[in-house]
């Protein structure tokens, strides 16, 4: 009940701050006193670039792990939107931290691995769409995950995201104190995405609970890392407990992503393809060509939603 009350209080405060009901709102009044806000990690700034002209038409921001994957996604979206096949321009090319591409109203952004890496570029992208005056923006994380009891190559739309203790809460240490942020999934958006799945798709699409771990090895129960203090039997017991609790897949960004979308009052969804079934092992043994194909599945579903929203 406390979390629900906090959510309502937060949403009321956001409504008061919004310039309009659809424009991305300002959430940090300190930014008003910064004449030139350097978005350092994406090589842009509010004073040196005409962000409204460059990015004011953006309606969708798609985040994914690697620069190469998001460059390919930008090219894919250009073709899907009928914008030609010109080489994608990396707006963040002057920094080696992230990559940022644009295909019409779609931004394609790399976020690295884990919430800390994601959170940096996420905050700068939120500031970017605010400075650009963007309206009705939707964020997606499109990536990969490990499945629990699912056939590899299945796309999971997260209907809930939880931490390692199965709480829908993103915890941060700020000024020496732990701060808890609720991770509230936009259920309408998740359902609308699921409604776009087709029976003749090459992949199966399901809704489920995504567990966001703190790391790839111990946090996800693997036994093949440099450190491990649990055995195979304990791992399998934990996986079965997670499965019984409704967890369908494991990754490392969803909790922070959804919590920050909720805090920013931006619609957001997580779509991840499973690369393996953790009941069958810890390592990925599928050939590289098939893995590359699987990674396009959540991109295809996101593109279908974008085109549908644009009436294409």
C-alpha positions as CSV (number, residue, x, y, z in Angstrom):
1,X,0.0,0.0,0.0
2,X,2.9,2.4,0.8
3,X,4.3,1.9,-2.7
4,X,1.0,2.5,-4.3
5,X,0.5,5.7,-2.3
6,X,4.0,6.8,-3.3
7,X,3.2,6.1,-7.0
8,X,0.0,8.2,-6.8
9,X,1.8,11.1,-5.1
10,X,4.6,10.9,-7.7
11,X,2.2,10.9,-10.6
12,X,0.3,13.9,-9.2
13,X,3.6,15.8,-8.9
14,X,4.5,15.0,-12.5
15,X,1.2,16.3,-13.8
16,X,1.8,19.6,-12.1
17,X,5.3,19.9,-13.7
18,X,4.3,19.0,-17.2
19,X,4.2,21.9,-19.6
20,X,1.5,20.1,-21.4
21,X,-0.1,16.6,-21.2
22,X,2.0,15.2,-24.0
23,X,5.4,17.0,-24.0
24,X,8.3,15.4,-22.1
25,X,8.3,17.2,-18.8
26,X,11.2,18.7,-16.8
27,X,12.1,16.8,-13.7
28,X,15.1,18.7,-12.4
29,X,14.6,22.4,-11.9
30,X,18.4,22.8,-11.6
31,X,18.6,22.4,-15.3
32,X,16.9,25.8,-15.8
33,X,20.0,27.5,-14.4
34,X,22.5,25.7,-16.8
35,X,22.9,27.8,-19.9
36,X,24.7,25.0,-21.8
37,X,23.9,21.5,-20.6
38,X,26.6,19.1,-22.0
39,X,25.2,15.7,-22.7
40,X,28.7,14.4,-22.4
41,X,28.2,10.7,-23.1
42,X,26.3,11.3,-26.4
43,X,28.4,14.2,-27.6
44,X,25.6,16.8,-27.7
45,X,24.8,19.9,-25.7
46,X,21.7,22.1,-25.2
47,X,23.5,25.3,-26.1
48,X,25.7,24.3,-29.1
49,X,23.2,22.2,-31.0
50,X,19.8,23.0,-32.5
51,X,18.2,20.0,-30.7
52,X,14.6,21.0,-31.7
53,X,15.4,21.0,-35.4
54,X,17.6,17.8,-35.1
55,X,15.4,15.7,-32.8
56,X,12.0,17.5,-32.3
57,X,10.2,14.9,-34.4
58,X,11.3,11.9,-32.3
59,X,8.4,9.7,-31.1
60,X,10.2,6.5,-30.2
61,X,13.5,5.7,-28.5
62,X,14.8,2.2,-28.7
63,X,17.6,1.1,-26.4
64,X,19.8,-1.9,-26.9
65,X,23.1,-3.3,-25.6
66,X,25.7,-2.8,-28.3
67,X,26.5,-0.1,-30.8
68,X,26.6,-2.4,-33.8
69,X,23.2,-3.9,-33.0
70,X,21.7,-0.5,-32.7
71,X,23.3,0.7,-35.9
72,X,21.7,-2.3,-37.7
73,X,18.4,-1.5,-36.1
74,X,18.6,2.1,-37.3
75,X,19.2,0.8,-40.8
76,X,16.3,-1.7,-40.4
77,X,14.0,1.1,-39.3
78,X,15.0,3.3,-42.1
79,X,14.0,0.6,-44.6
80,X,10.8,-0.2,-42.7
81,X,9.7,3.5,-42.7
82,X,10.6,4.0,-46.4
83,X,13.5,6.4,-45.7
84,X,16.0,4.7,-47.9
85,X,19.2,2.8,-47.1
86,X,21.7,5.6,-46.5
87,X,24.4,4.9,-43.9
88,X,23.3,5.6,-40.4
89,X,24.9,8.6,-38.8
90,X,26.2,8.2,-35.2
91,X,25.4,11.4,-33.4
92,X,27.5,10.2,-30.5
93,X,30.5,9.5,-32.7
94,X,32.7,12.0,-30.9
95,X,32.6,9.8,-27.7
96,X,33.4,6.1,-27.5
97,X,30.9,5.5,-24.7
98,X,27.6,5.0,-26.6
99,X,26.1,5.2,-30.0
100,X,23.1,7.2,-31.1
101,X,21.4,6.9,-34.5
102,X,18.2,8.4,-35.9
103,X,15.7,7.0,-38.5
104,X,12.9,9.5,-38.9
105,X,11.0,9.6,-35.6
106,X,13.0,6.8,-34.1
107,X,16.2,7.0,-32.1
108,X,18.4,4.0,-31.8
109,X,20.6,4.1,-28.7
110,X,23.2,1.6,-27.3
111,X,23.2,1.3,-23.5
112,X,26.0,-1.1,-22.6
113,X,25.7,-3.8,-20.0
114,X,23.8,-3.4,-16.7
115,X,21.8,-0.7,-15.0
116,X,24.7,1.6,-14.2
117,X,25.7,1.9,-17.8
118,X,22.0,2.1,-18.9
119,X,21.2,4.8,-16.4
120,X,23.8,7.3,-17.7
121,X,22.6,7.3,-21.3
122,X,19.0,7.1,-20.2
123,X,19.2,10.3,-18.3
124,X,21.0,12.1,-21.1
125,X,18.4,10.8,-23.6
126,X,15.5,12.1,-21.3
127,X,17.2,15.5,-21.3
128,X,17.7,15.4,-25.0
129,X,14.0,14.7,-25.8
130,X,13.1,17.5,-23.2
131,X,15.4,20.0,-24.8
132,X,14.1,19.0,-28.3
133,X,10.5,19.6,-27.2
134,X,9.5,16.0,-28.1
135,X,5.9,14.9,-27.5
136,X,4.2,11.6,-26.9
137,X,7.5,9.7,-26.7
138,X,7.7,5.9,-26.1
139,X,10.8,4.2,-24.9
140,X,11.7,0.5,-25.6
141,X,14.5,-1.7,-24.4
142,X,15.0,-4.4,-27.1
143,X,17.6,-6.9,-26.2
144,X,18.5,-10.4,-25.1
145,X,18.0,-12.5,-22.0
146,X,18.2,-16.0,-20.5
147,X,14.9,-17.8,-20.4
148,X,13.5,-20.0,-17.6
149,X,11.4,-22.8,-19.1
150,X,11.0,-21.1,-22.5
151,X,12.2,-22.3,-25.9
152,X,15.2,-20.3,-27.0
153,X,14.2,-17.6,-29.5
154,X,11.1,-16.7,-27.6
155,X,10.3,-13.0,-27.2
156,X,9.3,-11.9,-23.7
157,X,7.3,-8.7,-23.2
158,X,7.8,-7.8,-19.5
159,X,4.5,-7.4,-17.7
160,X,6.4,-7.0,-14.5
161,X,10.1,-6.5,-13.6
162,X,11.7,-7.5,-10.3
163,X,15.0,-7.4,-8.5
164,X,16.8,-10.5,-7.2
165,X,14.5,-10.6,-4.2
166,X,11.4,-10.6,-6.4
167,X,10.5,-7.0,-5.6
168,X,9.4,-4.5,-8.3
169,X,11.7,-1.9,-6.8
170,X,14.9,-0.3,-8.1
171,X,17.2,0.6,-5.2
172,X,19.9,3.3,-5.4
173,X,22.3,4.8,-2.9
174,X,22.1,8.6,-3.2
175,X,24.0,10.9,-0.8
176,X,24.7,7.9,1.4
177,X,21.1,6.8,1.7
178,X,19.1,4.0,0.0
179,X,16.3,5.3,-2.2
180,X,13.7,3.0,-3.6
181,X,12.1,3.6,-7.0
182,X,9.0,1.6,-8.0
183,X,9.3,-0.2,-11.3
184,X,5.7,0.1,-12.7
185,X,5.2,-1.4,-16.1
186,X,2.8,0.3,-18.5
187,X,0.3,-2.6,-18.8
188,X,-1.6,-1.0,-21.8
189,X,1.6,-0.7,-23.8
190,X,2.7,-4.3,-22.9
191,X,-0.7,-5.6,-24.0
192,X,-0.7,-3.6,-27.2
193,X,2.6,-5.0,-28.1
194,X,1.4,-8.5,-27.3
195,X,-1.7,-8.0,-29.5
196,X,0.7,-7.4,-32.5
197,X,2.2,-10.9,-32.3
198,X,1.1,-13.0,-35.2
199,X,0.5,-16.7,-35.4
200,X,2.8,-17.1,-38.4
201,X,5.7,-15.2,-36.8
202,X,9.0,-17.2,-36.8
203,X,9.1,-16.7,-33.0
204,X,6.8,-17.1,-30.1
205,X,5.8,-14.0,-28.1
206,X,4.8,-14.2,-24.4
207,X,4.2,-11.8,-21.5
208,X,6.0,-12.6,-18.3
209,X,8.0,-11.5,-15.3
210,X,11.6,-10.4,-15.9
211,X,14.2,-10.7,-13.1
212,X,16.8,-8.0,-13.4
213,X,20.1,-9.3,-11.9
214,X,23.0,-7.2,-10.7
215,X,25.5,-9.2,-12.8
216,X,25.8,-11.9,-15.4
217,X,27.3,-14.7,-13.3
218,X,26.5,-15.0,-9.6
219,X,23.5,-12.7,-9.7
220,X,21.9,-15.0,-12.3
221,X,22.8,-18.2,-10.4
222,X,25.5,-19.3,-12.9
223,X,28.2,-21.7,-11.7
224,X,30.8,-20.9,-14.4
225,X,32.1,-17.5,-13.2
226,X,35.4,-16.8,-11.6
227,X,33.6,-16.9,-8.3
228,X,30.9,-19.2,-7.1
229,X,29.8,-20.3,-3.7
230,X,26.7,-22.4,-4.7
231,X,26.5,-25.7,-6.5
232,X,24.5,-27.1,-9.4
233,X,21.8,-28.5,-7.1
234,X,21.3,-25.1,-5.3
235,X,21.2,-23.4,-8.7
236,X,18.5,-25.7,-10.0
237,X,16.5,-25.3,-6.9
238,X,16.6,-21.5,-7.2
239,X,15.7,-21.6,-10.9
240,X,12.7,-23.8,-10.1
241,X,11.6,-21.4,-7.4
242,X,11.9,-18.5,-9.8
243,X,9.9,-20.4,-12.4
244,X,7.2,-21.2,-9.9
245,X,7.1,-17.5,-8.9
246,X,6.3,-16.6,-12.6
247,X,9.8,-15.5,-13.7
248,X,10.2,-16.1,-17.4
249,X,13.6,-14.6,-18.1
250,X,16.7,-13.0,-16.6
251,X,18.7,-10.0,-17.8
252,X,20.4,-6.9,-16.3
253,X,18.7,-3.7,-17.3
254,X,14.9,-4.0,-17.1
255,X,14.4,-2.9,-13.5
256,X,16.3,0.4,-13.9
257,X,14.8,1.0,-17.3
258,X,11.2,0.6,-16.2
259,X,11.7,2.5,-12.9
260,X,13.2,5.4,-14.8
261,X,10.5,5.4,-17.4
262,X,7.9,5.6,-14.7
263,X,9.8,8.3,-12.9
264,X,10.1,10.3,-16.1
265,X,6.4,9.8,-16.9
266,X,7.4,8.2,-20.2
267,X,5.7,5.1,-21.6
268,X,8.2,2.3,-21.7
269,X,8.4,-1.4,-22.5
270,X,11.0,-4.2,-22.4
271,X,11.1,-6.8,-25.1
272,X,13.8,-9.4,-24.8
273,X,14.5,-12.6,-26.8
274,X,15.7,-15.6,-24.8
275,X,19.0,-17.0,-26.0
276,X,18.9,-20.2,-23.9
277,X,16.8,-22.1,-21.4
278,X,18.6,-21.9,-18.1
279,X,17.1,-25.2,-17.1
280,X,19.3,-26.7,-19.8
281,X,22.6,-25.0,-18.8
282,X,24.5,-21.8,-18.2
283,X,26.3,-21.3,-21.4
284,X,25.0,-20.4,-24.9
285,X,25.8,-23.1,-27.4
286,X,23.6,-22.0,-30.3
287,X,25.5,-21.1,-33.5
288,X,26.3,-17.4,-34.2
289,X,24.1,-17.1,-37.2
290,X,21.0,-18.3,-35.4
291,X,21.8,-16.0,-32.4
292,X,22.0,-13.0,-34.7
293,X,18.6,-13.9,-36.2
294,X,17.0,-14.3,-32.7
295,X,18.3,-10.8,-31.8
296,X,16.2,-9.3,-34.5
297,X,12.9,-10.7,-33.2
298,X,12.2,-8.1,-30.5
299,X,13.3,-5.5,-33.1
300,X,10.7,-6.8,-35.5
301,X,8.0,-6.5,-32.9
302,X,9.0,-3.0,-31.9
303,X,9.0,-2.0,-35.6
304,X,5.6,-3.4,-36.0
305,X,4.3,-1.3,-33.1
306,X,6.0,1.8,-34.4
307,X,4.6,1.4,-37.9
308,X,1.1,0.7,-36.5
309,X,1.3,3.8,-34.3
310,X,2.3,5.9,-37.3
311,X,-0.4,4.4,-39.4
312,X,2.0,2.8,-41.8
